[in-house]
Structure formats: C-alpha cells, structure tokens
Amino acid sequence: MLEKDIQEVLFSEEQLKTRVNEIAQEIDRDYAGKEIMLISVLRGSFIFMADLCRAIDLDCTLDFMSVSSYGKGTSSSGQVQITKDLSEDISGRHIIVVEDILDSGNTLSYLLKILEHRHPASIRLCTLLDKPDRRVKPVEVHYSGFTIPDAFVVGYGLDYAEKYRNLPYIGILKPEVYGG
C-alpha cells in the first residue's frame, strides 16, 4: 500500500540497475589492480551498496558507518553525529564512501573530513542521488548516479520516518504525507 503515497516514480528498478552497473564499471576502471573498501553510510545506502559491490569486479571489502543529521525531519538539522563508527582501520586503504543522497552537504562534508584524518591512501565519494539545489557546503562527488530536483524522494533504501525503504524504485513522496 506504500505506492499510494508516491506522487511520481523518478527512477524505475531497471534504470537503477543499469546506472549502478555503469558506476561499477567506472570504479573498476579507476581502481584496476587495486583493492578497495566500500563504506556504506547507513541506513539509506545499504541497498545501493549491496547492488554496487556485487557489480564491482575488484577485490573489495565493506564497512559501515551511521551518521545522523536529520532526526525524524525531512531536512538536515546541520548537527552531525556519528552513531556507528567503522569496524576496521582505513589507514593506507582506497576508500569509496557510498551514500544514498547528497543534499545540503553538511553530513558528507563532516564525514569526509573525519575519514581523511584517518589517513586512507585515497578517498572518493559515490552517491546514488545528487540534489545540488540544496547544497550549502561544497562536496566533491566522484561517482554520481542521478541528479534530482529538490523533492522528497523515497525507495531503494531511502526513507521517510523509516518507511518506504523497500520500494524497488525511487519516487517522489506526496507532500501531504510528510507535511511538505
């Protein structure tokens, strides 16, 4: 019954699969002969990262972080908090931070600075969705799936109040659902 809350489907399941495979090919080319570590920023990116790591044809390890700046709202509060840190040392490793959506840039700007201080060999950002109209802090994106309008999107791991993550596509949530 979640579909009734969707105003419009932005990206179908097939479009997502195609773009994830294209990003994986870019990563394969850029890191040929190297081992990489993908770091999923939980919770929104877990489906994207699962699909991405299966499409990458390199030695690859995974780790997870949870960082919060949204609370239960629909926009970043600007206050960033690490709620789950990495399990492994990233010193000397090639890191790709995998995020679901780059919005204001507050969270990712903070997170990337923290990770850079841990001395990885390299660090790059891979985001499924980029919403540049909302950017308040500059963040360099190395791999991007889609640029999207300033709308509240859900599905394929993205949520509103912990719902809609299980939708197989990405859609715009009707404003009346979240009070927008």
PyMOL commands that set and color helices and strands:
alter all, ss='L'
color gray80, all
select helices_A, chain A and resi 2-5+13-30+46-55+106-116+132-134+175-178
alter helices_A, ss='H'
color red, helices_A
select strands_A, chain A and resi 6-11+36-42+60-68+81-84+94-102+122-130+143-147+153-154+170-173
alter strands_A, ss='S'
color yellow, strands_A
deselect
rebuild
show_as cartoon
